Amino acid sequence: MGHAIHFLERVERLSMPQADFALALYRDPELVRFVLRRVKLPDGADRVALAVEKRPDTPYVIVARDGGFVTCLGKGMSVGHTMVVSRERIDELTVDRTELRDAIEHMRASGNVKQLFRRLYRSGRNLSREDFLVLRDLFPLYWPALTKNASALAESLQQFRERYRRGQYRRKSAAALEVLPSYWQSTWALGHLLALFGSKVQAHVRG
């Protein structure tokens, strides 16, 4: 792939520290694509303005929707109607990507993802903090399935409570002793899932 000549020529509009940041983005196109995937791009938006600094008169790096580098706008130059991603949001997503990479490396070193999620659903209160932090960082990859599972768990627990109110499971029968541990595990699993949603959903709303 060739260099984005127009973008590189327009980097001269920036000060040295600003140019360092712009070129760091240019050298890390994977990060730029990660940012663009995590923000909510309006339909039809073919350009995005990435803020270089945390100030109202910041310069911007203009990229295409697919992550291609287009140009640089210097201090005071207007982005028009182009969608803006703030420097604060870029920094947050940079941290998110680092955490995600660390979580994936942890998974490769310590076991597969199925084992990790098995611990989420079966460990109850014994789920380790380390496992929870890895699950938190993997959340963006698995949130549709986790949302579906949380809904199913909530429905299952509601059905259990309704049966319990009708008198089922109150005696220590073989059936009750078989069901109650499952209820206990499901209650903890749902709590873990809600904590995961709470730790990450704010970032998605901001996006």
C-alpha angles and dihedrals in degrees: 000000000000126000122268094248097182091051093048092049091051094051085085087076089072133076117248096265090045091049090050090058093045092050091046087059090046091053091049106051089159089065091049091052089048090053092048091050092052099049122071106250114199117241109270095019105140097170133048127193115219111201114232097198140026095248137092094248094048121148116241139222108219115211134176121249089259092053099262115146114244112169147314124253115208129221111304095014113130123239091203111204094339114130112254127216109199123231088241091058092046090053092048092051091046088058090046091054092049091051091048091051090048090050092051091049089050090052092051091050101042108031145297127305093251090063091050093052090044087059090049092057099036109031097073112186090351094073104127123239089235091056091048092052091050090049089050091055092046091049096099090060096049107027097114092056092041091051091051091048092049090053091049092049092049091051092047092051091048090053090050092052091050091051090046091053088053089058102264121138094015093112119066093246124153089256092052093048089052096049102041096066089051090052090050092051093046092051091053093043091053090049091052091049092050089050090052091051091048092051095052112020092080090062090051091050091051089050 
